[in-house]
Structures are given as C-alpha cells and as structure tokens.
Amino acid sequence: MAAHPPDGHRRFMGGMLLLAALLAACSSNSRQLLDRAEANWRKGRYYEAIQDNESLYQMEQRGRYAARALLNLGNIYYLNLRQLKQAIEFYNRLTQEFPGREEALEAHRKLAGIYASPEFLDLDQAIF
C-alpha cells in the first residue's frame, strides 16, 4: 500500500498552487492594463493612458511592467503633451529605479533630446 503524504505537505502544496494561480492572475491583469494603456495612448486618450500607466506602475512597483509604465508616462508627457518637466520626472525615476533595463536606456536618450531642445538647451545635461 502506498504511503500518503502528511497533511502538512498537502496543505503546503495546495498553498503553492494557490500562490501560482494568484501570480498568474496578477500578471494577466497587469498585461491587460498595459494593453489598455497603450491602446488609449494610440487613440489619443492621453489622460486615460496616464491613469492606466500610473495604476500599472502602482500595481507592479518593481514587477515585470513597471519600467514600461514609467517609459510610457514619460513619452506621453514628452511627445504628446509637451509637458517637459513631468516627462523629465518620469524618465529620471525610470533611470534610477531600473538602471540596467532597455527602457532606462531609452529614457536616457529621451532626456538627452529634452535637454538639447530649445526649451531647455542644457547641453551638459544632454550628454548621457
């Protein structure tokens, strides 16, 4: 006759399965929110896209989509709304919180463009 695992082992495995299911659901929700944010951005619904990206960042903090949310926020403020101080704030936060990520390199390029623009013209800051 086969031995049954102890109750503690079954509870542990059940807890692990529940945790895996919750993580999968959170990842799915985050991805859906990112997709919605980017769809709103493409449609010119900038303030809705900002709200979605801010919500995504708050949900994720250091997660999979957090850097993308910060980059999107910086891009919307820079490219669409031309609110350069807000763009700089999000790009700087991205470069500080996620220094090695591809999104951070993109943020450095955008910061260089902002500082080289006639509105700022701070060439020392434009060099990254």
Secondary structure, 3 states (H helix, E strand, C coil): CCCCCCHHHHHHHHHHHHHHHHHHHHHHHHHHHHHHHHHHHHCCCHHHHHHHHHHHHHHHCCCCCHHHHHHHHHHHHHHHCCCHHHHHHHHHHHHHHCCCCHHHHHHHHHHHHHHHCCCCCCHHHHCC
